[in-house]
Amino acid sequence: MHDFVLIMVMGFPMLIFTVFPALKLGDYLEERLGLDETKKRTVVVVTTIVVTLSLSSLFYYM
């Protein structure tokens, strides 16, 4: 449980670095696949969360 809390705490600063690539991915998928706005927002939010947790866990376990 302690590891999970530390990863989540480290995740807040990682949000700064992961929002921009997620927005760019959403824009790219909207342009290429013709996604509507709700699916684009879902892609952006899920991408942000996954990449944030991945970066935080990588930094924690290194």
Chimera marker file (.cmm) of the C-alpha trace (Angstrom):
<marker_set name="trace">
<marker id="1" x="0.000" y="0.000" z="0.000" r="1" g="1" b="0" radius="0.5"/>
<marker id="2" x="2.868" y="2.335" z="0.797" r="1" g="1" b="0" radius="0.5"/>
<marker id="3" x="4.315" y="1.893" z="-2.717" r="1" g="1" b="0" radius="0.5"/>
<marker id="4" x="0.977" y="2.708" z="-4.326" r="1" g="1" b="0" radius="0.5"/>
<marker id="5" x="0.630" y="5.918" z="-2.319" r="1" g="1" b="0" radius="0.5"/>
<marker id="6" x="4.131" y="7.049" z="-3.269" r="1" g="1" b="0" radius="0.5"/>
<marker id="7" x="3.489" y="6.311" z="-6.946" r="1" g="1" b="0" radius="0.5"/>
<marker id="8" x="0.264" y="8.325" z="-6.806" r="1" g="1" b="0" radius="0.5"/>
<marker id="9" x="2.033" y="11.245" z="-5.088" r="1" g="1" b="0" radius="0.5"/>
<marker id="10" x="4.752" y="11.200" z="-7.734" r="1" g="1" b="0" radius="0.5"/>
<marker id="11" x="2.021" y="11.128" z="-10.374" r="1" g="1" b="0" radius="0.5"/>
<marker id="12" x="0.836" y="14.667" z="-9.744" r="1" g="1" b="0" radius="0.5"/>
<marker id="13" x="3.981" y="16.323" z="-11.157" r="1" g="1" b="0" radius="0.5"/>
<marker id="14" x="3.975" y="13.821" z="-14.030" r="1" g="1" b="0" radius="0.5"/>
<marker id="15" x="0.592" y="15.172" z="-15.143" r="1" g="1" b="0" radius="0.5"/>
<marker id="16" x="2.382" y="18.287" z="-16.349" r="1" g="1" b="0" radius="0.5"/>
<marker id="17" x="4.488" y="16.204" z="-18.741" r="1" g="1" b="0" radius="0.5"/>
<marker id="18" x="1.755" y="13.851" z="-19.958" r="1" g="1" b="0" radius="0.5"/>
<marker id="19" x="-1.146" y="16.147" z="-20.796" r="1" g="1" b="0" radius="0.5"/>
<marker id="20" x="0.434" y="17.679" z="-23.888" r="1" g="1" b="0" radius="0.5"/>
<marker id="21" x="1.316" y="14.360" z="-25.616" r="1" g="1" b="0" radius="0.5"/>
<marker id="22" x="-2.165" y="13.030" z="-24.806" r="1" g="1" b="0" radius="0.5"/>
<marker id="23" x="-3.764" y="16.096" z="-26.394" r="1" g="1" b="0" radius="0.5"/>
<marker id="24" x="-1.594" y="15.693" z="-29.479" r="1" g="1" b="0" radius="0.5"/>
<marker id="25" x="-2.561" y="12.008" z="-29.712" r="1" g="1" b="0" radius="0.5"/>
<marker id="26" x="-6.237" y="12.931" z="-29.421" r="1" g="1" b="0" radius="0.5"/>
<marker id="27" x="-5.890" y="15.527" z="-32.171" r="1" g="1" b="0" radius="0.5"/>
<marker id="28" x="-4.055" y="13.069" z="-34.400" r="1" g="1" b="0" radius="0.5"/>
<marker id="29" x="-6.678" y="10.361" z="-33.928" r="1" g="1" b="0" radius="0.5"/>
<marker id="30" x="-9.475" y="12.869" z="-34.500" r="1" g="1" b="0" radius="0.5"/>
<marker id="31" x="-7.891" y="13.934" z="-37.773" r="1" g="1" b="0" radius="0.5"/>
<marker id="32" x="-7.020" y="10.444" z="-39.016" r="1" g="1" b="0" radius="0.5"/>
<marker id="33" x="-9.975" y="8.393" z="-37.776" r="1" g="1" b="0" radius="0.5"/>
<marker id="34" x="-12.653" y="11.056" z="-37.542" r="1" g="1" b="0" radius="0.5"/>
<marker id="35" x="-13.335" y="10.580" z="-33.837" r="1" g="1" b="0" radius="0.5"/>
<marker id="36" x="-16.119" y="12.599" z="-32.287" r="1" g="1" b="0" radius="0.5"/>
<marker id="37" x="-15.445" y="14.872" z="-29.325" r="1" g="1" b="0" radius="0.5"/>
<marker id="38" x="-16.519" y="12.445" z="-26.584" r="1" g="1" b="0" radius="0.5"/>
<marker id="39" x="-14.238" y="9.669" z="-27.835" r="1" g="1" b="0" radius="0.5"/>
<marker id="40" x="-11.400" y="12.144" z="-28.244" r="1" g="1" b="0" radius="0.5"/>
<marker id="41" x="-11.787" y="13.260" z="-24.635" r="1" g="1" b="0" radius="0.5"/>
<marker id="42" x="-11.846" y="9.642" z="-23.493" r="1" g="1" b="0" radius="0.5"/>
<marker id="43" x="-8.616" y="8.941" z="-25.390" r="1" g="1" b="0" radius="0.5"/>
<marker id="44" x="-6.951" y="12.008" z="-23.868" r="1" g="1" b="0" radius="0.5"/>
<marker id="45" x="-7.970" y="11.162" z="-20.294" r="1" g="1" b="0" radius="0.5"/>
<marker id="46" x="-7.059" y="7.474" z="-20.522" r="1" g="1" b="0" radius="0.5"/>
<marker id="47" x="-3.732" y="8.226" z="-22.196" r="1" g="1" b="0" radius="0.5"/>
<marker id="48" x="-2.887" y="10.817" z="-19.561" r="1" g="1" b="0" radius="0.5"/>
<marker id="49" x="-3.659" y="8.447" z="-16.696" r="1" g="1" b="0" radius="0.5"/>
<marker id="50" x="-1.817" y="5.467" z="-18.181" r="1" g="1" b="0" radius="0.5"/>
<marker id="51" x="1.318" y="7.414" z="-19.095" r="1" g="1" b="0" radius="0.5"/>
<marker id="52" x="1.340" y="9.227" z="-15.744" r="1" g="1" b="0" radius="0.5"/>
<marker id="53" x="1.165" y="5.989" z="-13.775" r="1" g="1" b="0" radius="0.5"/>
<marker id="54" x="3.760" y="4.382" z="-16.041" r="1" g="1" b="0" radius="0.5"/>
<marker id="55" x="6.252" y="7.221" z="-15.633" r="1" g="1" b="0" radius="0.5"/>
<marker id="56" x="5.683" y="7.415" z="-11.894" r="1" g="1" b="0" radius="0.5"/>
<marker id="57" x="6.193" y="3.701" z="-11.402" r="1" g="1" b="0" radius="0.5"/>
<marker id="58" x="9.295" y="3.720" z="-13.607" r="1" g="1" b="0" radius="0.5"/>
<marker id="59" x="10.836" y="6.522" z="-11.574" r="1" g="1" b="0" radius="0.5"/>
<marker id="60" x="9.878" y="4.857" z="-8.298" r="1" g="1" b="0" radius="0.5"/>
<marker id="61" x="11.298" y="1.440" z="-9.125" r="1" g="1" b="0" radius="0.5"/>
<marker id="62" x="14.513" y="2.674" z="-10.785" r="1" g="1" b="0" radius="0.5"/>
<link id1="1" id2="2" r="1" g="1" b="0" radius="0.2"/>
<link id1="2" id2="3" r="1" g="1" b="0" radius="0.2"/>
<link id1="3" id2="4" r="1" g="1" b="0" radius="0.2"/>
<link id1="4" id2="5" r="1" g="1" b="0" radius="0.2"/>
<link id1="5" id2="6" r="1" g="1" b="0" radius="0.2"/>
<link id1="6" id2="7" r="1" g="1" b="0" radius="0.2"/>
<link id1="7" id2="8" r="1" g="1" b="0" radius="0.2"/>
<link id1="8" id2="9" r="1" g="1" b="0" radius="0.2"/>
<link id1="9" id2="10" r="1" g="1" b="0" radius="0.2"/>
<link id1="10" id2="11" r="1" g="1" b="0" radius="0.2"/>
<link id1="11" id2="12" r="1" g="1" b="0" radius="0.2"/>
<link id1="12" id2="13" r="1" g="1" b="0" radius="0.2"/>
<link id1="13" id2="14" r="1" g="1" b="0" radius="0.2"/>
<link id1="14" id2="15" r="1" g="1" b="0" radius="0.2"/>
<link id1="15" id2="16" r="1" g="1" b="0" radius="0.2"/>
<link id1="16" id2="17" r="1" g="1" b="0" radius="0.2"/>
<link id1="17" id2="18" r="1" g="1" b="0" radius="0.2"/>
<link id1="18" id2="19" r="1" g="1" b="0" radius="0.2"/>
<link id1="19" id2="20" r="1" g="1" b="0" radius="0.2"/>
<link id1="20" id2="21" r="1" g="1" b="0" radius="0.2"/>
<link id1="21" id2="22" r="1" g="1" b="0" radius="0.2"/>
<link id1="22" id2="23" r="1" g="1" b="0" radius="0.2"/>
<link id1="23" id2="24" r="1" g="1" b="0" radius="0.2"/>
<link id1="24" id2="25" r="1" g="1" b="0" radius="0.2"/>
<link id1="25" id2="26" r="1" g="1" b="0" radius="0.2"/>
<link id1="26" id2="27" r="1" g="1" b="0" radius="0.2"/>
<link id1="27" id2="28" r="1" g="1" b="0" radius="0.2"/>
<link id1="28" id2="29" r="1" g="1" b="0" radius="0.2"/>
<link id1="29" id2="30" r="1" g="1" b="0" radius="0.2"/>
<link id1="30" id2="31" r="1" g="1" b="0" radius="0.2"/>
<link id1="31" id2="32" r="1" g="1" b="0" radius="0.2"/>
<link id1="32" id2="33" r="1" g="1" b="0" radius="0.2"/>
<link id1="33" id2="34" r="1" g="1" b="0" radius="0.2"/>
<link id1="34" id2="35" r="1" g="1" b="0" radius="0.2"/>
<link id1="35" id2="36" r="1" g="1" b="0" radius="0.2"/>
<link id1="36" id2="37" r="1" g="1" b="0" radius="0.2"/>
<link id1="37" id2="38" r="1" g="1" b="0" radius="0.2"/>
<link id1="38" id2="39" r="1" g="1" b="0" radius="0.2"/>
<link id1="39" id2="40" r="1" g="1" b="0" radius="0.2"/>
<link id1="40" id2="41" r="1" g="1" b="0" radius="0.2"/>
<link id1="41" id2="42" r="1" g="1" b="0" radius="0.2"/>
<link id1="42" id2="43" r="1" g="1" b="0" radius="0.2"/>
<link id1="43" id2="44" r="1" g="1" b="0" radius="0.2"/>
<link id1="44" id2="45" r="1" g="1" b="0" radius="0.2"/>
<link id1="45" id2="46" r="1" g="1" b="0" radius="0.2"/>
<link id1="46" id2="47" r="1" g="1" b="0" radius="0.2"/>
<link id1="47" id2="48" r="1" g="1" b="0" radius="0.2"/>
<link id1="48" id2="49" r="1" g="1" b="0" radius="0.2"/>
<link id1="49" id2="50" r="1" g="1" b="0" radius="0.2"/>
<link id1="50" id2="51" r="1" g="1" b="0" radius="0.2"/>
<link id1="51" id2="52" r="1" g="1" b="0" radius="0.2"/>
<link id1="52" id2="53" r="1" g="1" b="0" radius="0.2"/>
<link id1="53" id2="54" r="1" g="1" b="0" radius="0.2"/>
<link id1="54" id2="55" r="1" g="1" b="0" radius="0.2"/>
<link id1="55" id2="56" r="1" g="1" b="0" radius="0.2"/>
<link id1="56" id2="57" r="1" g="1" b="0" radius="0.2"/>
<link id1="57" id2="58" r="1" g="1" b="0" radius="0.2"/>
<link id1="58" id2="59" r="1" g="1" b="0" radius="0.2"/>
<link id1="59" id2="60" r="1" g="1" b="0" radius="0.2"/>
<link id1="60" id2="61" r="1" g="1" b="0" radius="0.2"/>
<link id1="61" id2="62" r="1" g="1" b="0" radius="0.2"/>
</marker_set>
